[in-house]
Amino acid sequence: MKKLSFAMICLMLILGSTACVNVEPDVIQVSSSTTSSSSAASTYTVTYSINGGLTGTLPTDNTAYASGATVTVKSGLASGTKTTHVLMFGWNAQANGLGTCYQGGSTFTISSNTTLYARWMPVEVVAVPAKTAVSIGWTGVAEPIHTVSSISSFQIGKFEVTYALWTNVVNWALTNGYTFTSGSGYMGDGTGDTPQHPVSTINHNDVLAWCNALSERSGLAPVYYTESAQTIVYKTALDTTSTVVKISTAGANACVKWTANGYRLPTEAEWEYAARRESDGSLSDGDKPSGYYGTTLYNGATVLADWGPYAWYSGNSGYSTHVVGEKLPNAIGVYDMSANIWEWCWDWSGAYSTSSPYTDTNSYGAASGSYRVLRGGCFYSPMFGDCLRTSDRYSLAPTFATEWAGFRVVRGGM
């Protein structure tokens, strides 16, 4: 073979890697891999992705679409699971959910190979470590100060449950054996709010059934059962006679599968512990809002300036709920634990231990009662914000629903 001349080398560099040069004794031959204009027109495919899901049956589309063809989108996943997420209906053009959304039966014009991603709604949670000898209550707020022997580790919702998450689960639940109180579930306080406002106007029984539905929709074990045998999942919010919800009847705590890995309400002790826990494991003062570690008290002259960054209450809310997560979080990264909306807890309302050594052996609350506990205050809470104090307690009848009461979830048993 002849040595390559300088001209030949330059020609090779100009043509680049898409061409090859074959050198014969007296001839230079150039061939290109670029498709000629006479080649067949390009075709494109549509692929469906489970987008990080652990289970779920994906549709298939084996059609080779010509450029500019109309694609009819397949139906979304009928069911599926993904850690700390719930399945939404339809598909999205981007894995992060920020692209165009498509429902089954909708169409689009194809111009390239396309992947459509299953839509998942996150249930964001924050891990809360176990702790022994947890001090609950505060002098002048909720007395007597008492000690819960131990609280196991759990995960608590980073945000209050939104209307968007509530309705997503309800829509699934109604086709899977669940019933809820007619008209339950408002978008915030019902005055022109958005799906990212906290859900309200749901009673305690609705919430118990909803938590079980969220668990089952997420592929987790439900927590609440009608009776202590724990064989029948509580699914009917209109049921007020089963032991798990019957007022003035002992035994509700035994109807809760505390070791299950599904979603549930926090106990009152868990709620206060998560609201007051600081990054070093100590507890903040119980007479201030969650996240505020200064010295201003609820009746202080600068309470709005000092407490306002952490809570929506009457002094700054405009007497309306707000989108979750707009205020500053507390030390462990949980939002809106003071105000925006009162939050249902699991417990029956009952007096704290009144005899020395003021210690509760478990964190499950009273054995029976006529009212259920709420914590945190709301957008209606008074100007001086006394309800925003993390040790403050409130209670309502379990079948009562109001525009200023919602909830957040926890998970234990992991």
C-alpha positions as CSV (number, residue, x, y, z in Angstrom):
1,M,0.0,0.0,0.0
2,K,1.1,3.4,-0.9
3,K,1.8,5.9,1.9
4,L,-0.9,8.5,2.3
5,S,-0.2,11.9,0.9
6,F,-0.7,15.1,2.8
7,A,-3.7,15.8,0.5
8,M,-5.3,12.4,1.3
9,I,-5.0,13.0,5.0
10,C,-6.6,16.4,4.7
11,L,-9.5,14.8,2.7
12,M,-10.0,12.3,5.5
13,L,-10.1,15.0,8.2
14,I,-12.7,17.0,6.2
15,L,-15.0,14.0,5.7
16,G,-14.8,13.1,9.4
17,S,-15.9,9.8,11.1
18,T,-19.0,9.3,9.0
19,A,-16.8,8.4,6.0
20,C,-14.2,5.7,5.4
21,V,-11.2,5.9,3.0
22,N,-10.0,2.8,1.2
23,V,-6.6,3.2,-0.3
24,E,-5.6,1.1,-3.3
25,P,-2.3,1.5,-5.2
26,D,-3.6,4.1,-7.6
27,V,-7.2,5.0,-6.6
28,I,-8.9,6.9,-3.7
29,Q,-12.5,5.8,-3.1
30,V,-14.9,7.6,-0.7
31,S,-18.1,6.1,0.7
32,S,-20.5,7.8,3.2
33,S,-22.8,6.3,5.8
34,T,-25.3,9.2,5.5
35,T,-28.8,8.1,4.5
36,S,-29.7,9.2,1.0
37,S,-32.8,11.2,0.1
38,S,-34.2,8.2,-1.6
39,S,-34.3,6.1,1.6
40,A,-37.6,5.2,3.2
41,A,-39.3,7.9,5.4
42,S,-38.6,7.7,9.1
43,T,-41.0,6.1,11.5
44,Y,-41.3,6.6,15.2
45,T,-42.4,4.6,18.3
46,V,-44.4,5.3,21.5
47,T,-43.1,3.6,24.7
48,Y,-44.8,3.6,28.1
49,S,-42.7,3.8,31.2
50,I,-43.7,2.8,34.8
51,N,-41.4,5.7,35.9
52,G,-39.9,4.2,39.0
53,G,-42.9,2.2,40.0
54,L,-42.5,-1.1,41.7
55,T,-45.6,-2.8,40.3
56,G,-48.1,-2.1,37.5
57,T,-49.0,-3.5,34.1
58,L,-47.9,-1.2,31.2
59,P,-49.7,-1.0,27.9
60,T,-47.8,-1.7,24.7
61,D,-47.8,0.1,21.4
62,N,-46.1,-1.8,18.5
63,T,-47.1,0.7,15.8
64,A,-44.5,2.3,13.6
65,Y,-45.8,5.8,13.2
66,A,-45.0,8.0,10.2
67,S,-43.8,11.5,11.1
68,G,-46.9,13.7,11.6
69,A,-49.2,10.8,12.4
70,T,-51.8,11.1,15.1
71,V,-51.2,8.9,18.2
72,T,-54.1,7.9,20.4
73,V,-52.8,7.5,24.0
74,K,-53.4,4.2,25.8
75,S,-55.2,4.1,29.1
76,G,-53.1,4.7,32.2
77,L,-52.0,2.1,34.7
78,A,-55.1,0.6,36.4
79,S,-53.0,0.0,39.5
80,G,-49.5,0.1,40.7
81,T,-47.2,1.0,43.6
82,K,-44.2,3.2,44.1
83,T,-42.5,4.0,47.4
84,T,-44.0,7.0,49.1
85,H,-46.1,7.8,46.1
86,V,-49.7,7.2,44.9
87,L,-50.6,6.5,41.3
88,M,-52.3,9.3,39.3
89,F,-54.4,8.9,36.2
90,G,-52.8,9.2,32.7
91,W,-49.3,9.9,31.5
92,N,-46.8,12.7,31.2
93,A,-44.3,13.6,28.5
94,Q,-41.5,14.1,31.2
95,A,-40.5,11.7,34.0
96,N,-40.5,14.6,36.5
97,G,-44.2,15.4,35.7
98,L,-43.5,18.8,34.2
99,G,-44.3,18.0,30.7
100,T,-47.7,17.7,28.9
101,C,-50.2,15.5,30.6
102,Y,-52.2,12.9,28.6
103,Q,-55.3,10.9,29.6
104,G,-56.2,7.6,27.9
105,G,-57.9,8.4,24.6
106,S,-56.3,11.8,24.1
107,T,-54.2,12.3,21.0
108,F,-51.0,14.0,19.9
109,T,-49.0,14.4,16.7
110,I,-45.8,12.4,16.7
111,S,-42.5,13.8,15.3
112,S,-39.9,11.7,17.2
113,N,-39.6,8.6,19.3
114,T,-41.7,9.3,22.4
115,T,-41.8,7.9,25.9
116,L,-44.9,8.6,28.1
117,Y,-44.3,8.3,31.8
118,A,-46.7,7.0,34.5
119,R,-47.8,9.9,36.8
120,W,-47.1,9.5,40.5
121,M,-48.0,11.9,43.3
122,P,-45.5,12.0,46.1
123,V,-46.5,11.5,49.7
124,E,-43.5,13.3,51.2
125,V,-42.5,12.2,54.7
126,V,-39.8,13.1,57.2
127,A,-38.2,10.5,59.5
128,V,-38.6,11.0,63.2
129,P,-36.2,9.0,65.4
130,A,-37.4,7.0,68.4
131,K,-37.1,8.6,71.8
132,T,-37.6,7.6,75.4
133,A,-39.0,9.7,78.2
134,V,-40.7,12.3,75.9
135,S,-42.0,15.3,77.8
136,I,-45.5,16.3,76.7
137,G,-47.4,19.4,77.7
138,W,-46.4,22.8,79.0
139,T,-47.1,24.9,82.1
140,G,-50.0,27.2,81.4
141,V,-50.8,25.5,78.1
142,A,-51.6,21.8,78.7
143,E,-51.1,20.5,82.2
144,P,-49.8,18.6,83.9
145,I,-46.5,18.2,82.0
146,H,-46.1,14.5,81.8
147,T,-43.8,11.9,80.3
148,V,-44.5,9.3,77.6
149,S,-42.2,6.4,78.3
150,S,-41.2,5.9,74.7
151,I,-42.2,6.7,71.2
152,S,-41.0,4.4,68.4
153,S,-39.5,5.8,65.2
154,F,-42.0,6.9,62.6
155,Q,-42.3,9.0,59.4
156,I,-44.6,12.0,59.4
157,G,-46.0,13.9,56.4
158,K,-43.9,16.8,55.4
159,F,-47.0,18.7,54.5
160,E,-50.7,18.6,55.4
161,V,-52.7,16.4,53.1
162,T,-53.8,18.4,50.1
163,Y,-57.1,18.4,48.3
164,A,-55.3,17.0,45.3
165,L,-54.0,14.0,47.2
166,W,-57.3,13.5,49.0
167,T,-59.4,13.4,45.8
168,N,-56.8,11.1,44.0
169,V,-57.2,8.5,46.7
170,V,-61.0,9.0,47.1
171,N,-61.5,8.4,43.4
172,W,-59.7,5.1,43.7
173,A,-61.3,4.2,47.0
174,L,-64.9,4.6,45.8
175,T,-64.3,1.8,43.2
176,N,-62.6,-0.4,45.7
177,G,-65.2,-0.9,48.5
178,Y,-64.8,2.4,50.4
179,T,-67.5,4.9,51.3
180,F,-67.2,8.4,52.7
181,T,-69.5,11.0,54.2
182,S,-71.5,12.7,51.5
183,G,-69.9,16.1,50.6
184,S,-66.7,15.5,52.5
185,G,-63.5,17.1,51.3
186,Y,-63.2,20.8,50.5
187,M,-60.4,22.5,48.7
188,G,-58.9,24.5,51.6
189,D,-61.6,26.6,53.3
190,G,-63.8,26.4,50.2
191,T,-63.3,30.0,49.1
192,G,-61.6,29.8,45.7
193,D,-58.6,27.8,46.8
194,T,-56.4,25.4,44.8
195,P,-55.8,21.6,44.9
196,Q,-52.5,22.4,46.7
197,H,-54.4,23.8,49.7
198,P,-55.0,21.5,52.6
199,V,-58.1,19.4,52.4
200,S,-60.8,20.3,54.9
201,T,-64.3,19.5,55.9
202,I,-63.5,15.8,56.6
203,N,-64.5,14.1,59.9
204,H,-62.4,11.8,61.9
205,N,-64.1,8.6,60.6
206,D,-63.6,9.8,57.0
207,V,-59.8,10.2,57.7
208,L,-59.5,6.7,59.2
209,A,-61.1,5.1,56.1
210,W,-59.0,7.4,53.8
211,C,-55.7,6.4,55.4
212,N,-56.6,2.7,54.8
213,A,-57.4,3.5,51.2
214,L,-54.1,5.4,50.8
215,S,-52.3,2.4,52.2
216,E,-53.9,-0.1,49.9
217,R,-53.5,2.1,46.9
218,S,-49.8,2.3,47.7
219,G,-49.4,-1.4,48.2
220,L,-49.0,-1.1,52.0
221,A,-50.8,-2.8,54.9
222,P,-53.9,-1.0,56.2
223,V,-53.8,0.1,59.9
224,Y,-57.4,0.5,61.0
225,Y,-59.8,-2.4,61.6
226,T,-63.3,-2.5,62.7
227,E,-62.7,-4.7,65.8
228,S,-59.8,-5.9,67.9
229,A,-59.5,-9.2,65.9
230,Q,-58.1,-7.0,63.1
231,T,-59.7,-9.1,60.3
232,I,-62.0,-6.5,58.7
233,V,-60.5,-3.3,57.3
234,Y,-62.3,-0.2,58.3
235,K,-63.6,1.1,54.9
236,T,-67.0,2.7,55.6
237,A,-66.8,6.1,57.2
238,L,-70.6,6.0,57.9
239,D,-70.0,3.2,60.3
240,T,-70.1,4.6,63.8
241,T,-70.8,1.4,65.7
242,S,-67.6,-0.6,65.2
243,T,-65.2,-0.5,68.2
244,V,-62.6,1.4,66.3
245,V,-64.9,4.5,66.1
246,K,-67.6,3.9,68.7
247,I,-67.7,6.8,71.2
248,S,-67.5,6.1,75.0
249,T,-66.4,2.6,74.3
250,A,-63.0,1.2,75.3
251,G,-61.0,-0.9,72.9
252,A,-60.4,1.4,69.9
253,N,-56.6,1.2,70.4
254,A,-56.7,-2.5,70.0
255,C,-58.3,-2.1,66.6
256,V,-55.2,-0.4,65.3
257,K,-52.4,-2.6,63.8
258,W,-49.6,-0.4,65.1
259,T,-47.0,-2.7,63.5
260,A,-48.5,-2.2,60.0
261,N,-46.4,-0.2,57.5
262,G,-49.4,1.7,56.1
263,Y,-50.5,5.3,56.6
264,R,-52.4,6.5,59.7
265,L,-53.0,9.5,61.8
266,P,-50.3,10.6,64.3
267,T,-51.0,10.0,68.0
268,E,-51.2,13.2,70.0
269,A,-47.8,12.4,71.5
270,E,-46.2,11.7,68.1
271,W,-47.6,15.0,66.8
272,E,-46.2,17.1,69.6
273,Y,-42.9,15.3,69.6
274,A,-42.5,16.0,65.8
275,A,-43.6,19.6,66.3
276,R,-41.1,20.3,69.1
277,R,-38.2,18.1,68.1
278,E,-35.0,20.1,67.4
279,S,-32.1,18.9,65.2
280,D,-30.1,17.8,68.2
281,G,-33.0,15.7,69.6
282,S,-34.0,18.0,72.3
283,L,-37.5,19.5,72.5
284,S,-38.3,23.2,72.0
285,D,-40.6,25.1,74.3
286,G,-44.3,24.0,74.2
287,D,-45.6,27.6,74.4
288,K,-44.4,28.7,71.0
289,P,-45.2,27.6,67.4
290,S,-43.4,24.8,65.7
291,G,-40.1,26.0,64.2
292,Y,-39.8,29.2,66.2
293,Y,-37.0,29.1,68.8
294,G,-37.0,32.7,70.0
295,T,-38.3,34.1,73.2
296,T,-41.5,36.0,72.1
297,L,-44.6,34.7,73.8
298,Y,-48.1,34.5,72.3
299,N,-49.2,37.8,73.8
300,G,-46.0,39.7,73.0
301,A,-46.0,42.9,71.2
302,T,-43.9,41.5,68.3
303,V,-45.7,38.2,68.0
304,L,-46.8,38.8,64.3
305,A,-43.3,39.7,63.2
306,D,-41.7,36.8,65.2
307,W,-44.3,34.0,64.8
308,G,-45.6,35.0,61.4
309,P,-42.9,33.4,59.3
310,Y,-43.9,30.0,60.7
311,A,-47.7,30.0,60.7
312,W,-50.8,31.2,58.9
313,Y,-53.2,32.5,61.5
314,S,-55.7,35.4,61.9
315,G,-52.9,37.9,62.1
316,N,-51.6,37.2,58.6
317,S,-53.9,34.7,56.8
318,G,-56.7,36.9,55.6
319,Y,-59.0,34.4,57.3
320,S,-58.3,31.8,54.6
321,T,-56.2,28.7,54.2
322,H,-53.0,28.9,52.1
323,V,-51.0,26.5,49.9
324,V,-49.1,24.0,52.0
325,G,-45.5,24.6,52.6
326,E,-45.3,28.3,52.1
327,K,-44.1,29.1,55.6
328,L,-40.8,28.1,57.2
329,P,-40.4,24.5,58.3
330,N,-39.5,23.4,61.8
331,A,-36.0,21.9,62.7
332,I,-36.8,18.5,61.2
333,G,-38.2,19.8,58.0
334,V,-41.9,19.6,58.6
335,Y,-44.2,22.4,57.4
336,D,-47.4,24.1,58.8
337,M,-47.5,22.2,62.1
338,S,-48.7,25.5,63.6
339,A,-51.8,26.9,62.0
340,N,-53.1,27.0,58.4
341,I,-55.5,24.2,59.5
342,W,-56.2,22.2,62.7
343,E,-54.9,18.6,62.3
344,W,-56.8,15.5,63.5
345,C,-54.8,13.1,65.7
346,W,-55.7,9.5,66.5
347,D,-56.4,9.9,70.2
348,W,-59.7,10.1,72.1
349,S,-59.6,13.3,74.1
350,G,-58.8,12.7,77.7
351,A,-57.0,14.2,80.7
352,Y,-53.3,13.8,81.0
353,S,-52.0,11.6,83.8
354,T,-52.8,13.5,87.1
355,S,-50.9,11.4,89.5
356,S,-47.2,11.2,90.2
357,P,-44.9,10.3,88.4
358,Y,-47.1,11.6,85.5
359,T,-46.0,8.9,83.1
360,D,-47.9,7.3,80.3
361,T,-46.8,3.8,79.4
362,N,-47.8,4.2,75.8
363,S,-48.4,6.9,73.3
364,Y,-51.9,5.8,72.1
365,G,-53.9,8.2,74.3
366,A,-57.1,7.6,76.3
367,A,-58.8,4.3,76.1
368,S,-62.2,5.8,75.2
369,G,-64.0,9.2,74.8
370,S,-66.6,11.2,73.0
371,Y,-64.2,13.6,71.2
372,R,-61.0,13.2,69.1
373,V,-58.0,15.4,69.5
374,L,-56.8,18.1,67.1
375,R,-53.5,20.0,67.2
376,G,-51.8,23.0,65.7
377,G,-54.3,25.8,65.3
378,C,-55.6,27.3,62.1
379,F,-56.0,30.3,59.9
380,Y,-58.8,31.5,62.2
381,S,-56.7,31.3,65.4
382,P,-56.7,34.6,67.4
383,M,-54.4,37.5,66.6
384,F,-52.2,36.6,69.7
385,G,-51.8,33.1,68.4
386,D,-52.3,31.1,71.6
387,C,-53.7,28.1,69.7
388,L,-50.4,28.0,67.7
389,R,-48.5,26.8,70.7
390,T,-47.2,23.3,70.1
391,S,-48.6,22.0,73.4
392,D,-52.1,23.4,72.9
393,R,-54.9,20.9,72.6
394,Y,-58.3,21.0,71.0
395,S,-61.0,18.4,70.4
396,L,-64.2,17.8,68.3
397,A,-66.8,15.1,67.9
398,P,-65.4,12.4,65.5
399,T,-68.4,12.9,63.1
400,F,-68.0,16.7,63.0
401,A,-66.4,18.3,59.9
402,T,-65.4,21.9,59.4
403,E,-63.5,24.1,57.0
404,W,-60.8,24.7,59.5
405,A,-59.9,21.1,60.2
406,G,-57.7,18.7,58.1
407,F,-54.8,16.3,58.8
408,R,-51.4,14.9,58.0
409,V,-50.4,11.3,57.9
410,V,-47.7,9.2,59.5
411,R,-46.2,5.8,58.9
412,G,-44.8,3.4,61.5
413,G,-44.2,-0.3,61.6
414,M,-41.2,-0.2,59.2
